[in-house]
């Protein structure tokens, strides 16, 4: 079985759902989830500079993060497990400013999400997971920022019932204390 790269541009301009190249035979499988030339052929002009992984337990929420300086485009893929991945358009001049979209990324479906610069990103871990981030810029701690995961203005509909409810959320102190979008914009 061989599957070629597939790119689905989302209605939040610049964001893509990407199905990577996949090949399978009697030995197992082979996944290629990034190739600079193939991405550039699809209008995605990010040269990736940093790769890291998170290992998270069911119920962890990592949201909604972005960098104010040294913006990072990210290619996010769930290597194993299942996450509900969310992006939010933070481009003030965009017709879709403040809108969000959510996607199920799993080890089994092998889909990646290309998160453009000037977007917030986060996810809820639906089962123990390993997530890969391929970033267009190295992490710049001084520019690290975010918006509260449950900001009522953005109103992300996280699938909390699927993890047994809000009482099963595992959230960092930092993420719990992020500002709302409106408060962030006033600062």
Secondary structure, DSSP 4 states (H G I P E B T S, - for coil): -EE--EEEE-SSTT-EEEEPEEEEETTEEEEE---HHHHHHTT------EEEEEEE-TTBEEEEEEESSS---EEEEEEEEEEEEEEEE--TTSTTTT-EEEEEEETTT-EEEEE-TTEEEEEEEEEEEEEEEEESS---GGGEEE--TT-TTT-----GGGGTSGGG-B--HHHHTPPPHHHHHH-
